[in-house]
């Protein structure tokens, strides 16, 4: 199932969608997608497209911390590579 399709499902099933767990799940789904999909989907846009759930500043903070920790590589807003993400940030 694509990360874009899962956004609506996760938004409706997550008790507190304004959290790291939602971002982590969406990034893991995007990472499992085909390379062609990853190349066409901007990770930042995907995370910010969850209606009313995640603030831009929170998403950017989480992505920044994940980059600093060496967990993700994002270039021009697109997910290039990702290692195993920590359960908690």
Phi, psi and omega per residue, in radians:
X1 nan 2.357 -3.085
X2 -1.298 2.734 -3.138
X3 -1.089 -0.599 -3.109
X4 -1.177 -0.712 3.119
X5 -1.168 -0.654 -3.096
X6 -1.224 -0.336 -3.110
X7 -0.963 -0.888 -3.125
X8 -1.124 -0.700 3.134
X9 -1.145 -0.789 -3.141
X10 -1.159 -0.669 -3.136
X11 -1.086 -0.620 -3.103
X12 -1.476 -0.326 -3.099
X13 -1.828 -0.232 -3.123
X14 -1.502 2.227 -3.109
X15 -1.125 -0.843 3.119
X16 -2.124 1.546 -3.043
X17 -1.200 -0.200 -3.141
X18 -1.560 1.098 -3.095
X19 -2.578 2.968 -3.108
X20 -1.126 -0.584 -3.092
X21 -1.029 -0.692 3.119
X22 -1.148 -0.797 3.124
X23 -1.074 -0.776 -3.141
X24 -1.034 -0.812 -3.131
X25 -1.103 -0.761 3.134
X26 -1.138 -0.710 3.102
X27 -1.137 -0.704 3.121
X28 -1.138 -0.712 3.086
X29 -1.098 -0.781 3.135
X30 -1.109 -0.681 3.134
X31 -1.133 -0.538 3.133
X32 -1.418 -0.209 3.135
X33 -1.210 2.827 3.114
X34 -1.066 2.649 -3.131
X35 -0.983 -0.624 3.137
X36 -1.110 -0.681 3.119
X37 -1.194 -0.793 -3.139
X38 -1.041 -0.659 -3.120
X39 -1.225 -0.372 -3.084
X40 -1.787 -0.212 -3.089
X41 -1.880 2.151 3.074
X42 -1.404 2.104 -3.090
X43 -1.002 -0.742 -3.117
X44 -1.109 -0.754 3.128
X45 -1.100 -0.743 3.135
X46 -1.025 -0.809 -3.102
X47 -1.202 -0.600 -3.134
X48 -1.412 -0.196 -3.089
X49 -1.465 -0.090 3.084
X50 -1.220 2.003 -3.000
X51 -1.029 2.023 3.027
X52 1.122 0.187 -3.030
X53 -1.655 -0.795 -3.010
X54 -2.098 2.282 3.085
X55 -1.375 2.624 3.135
X56 -1.013 -0.735 -3.107
X57 -1.154 -0.640 3.122
X58 -1.182 -0.780 3.113
X59 -1.045 -0.800 -3.120
X60 -1.144 -0.663 3.095
X61 -1.090 -0.820 -3.141
X62 -1.102 -0.826 3.131
X63 -1.080 -0.678 3.108
X64 -1.092 -0.777 3.136
X65 -1.163 -0.678 3.114
X66 -1.161 -0.640 3.075
X67 -1.155 -0.811 -3.141
X68 -1.042 -0.642 3.140
X69 -1.382 -0.074 3.135
X70 1.361 0.308 -3.117
X71 -1.453 -0.566 -3.128
X72 -2.341 2.672 2.978
X73 -2.154 2.096 3.139
X74 -2.171 2.187 3.104
X75 -2.152 2.231 -3.118
X76 0.915 0.646 3.085
X77 1.437 -0.025 -3.100
X78 -1.876 2.442 3.137
X79 -1.264 2.032 -3.125
X80 -1.649 -0.824 3.118
X81 -2.657 2.804 -3.127
X82 -2.701 2.394 3.017
X83 -1.743 -3.061 3.112
X84 -1.072 2.149 -3.109
X85 -1.439 2.518 3.116
X86 -1.182 2.632 3.109
X87 -1.106 -0.680 3.123
X88 -2.218 2.590 -3.129
X89 -1.681 nan nan
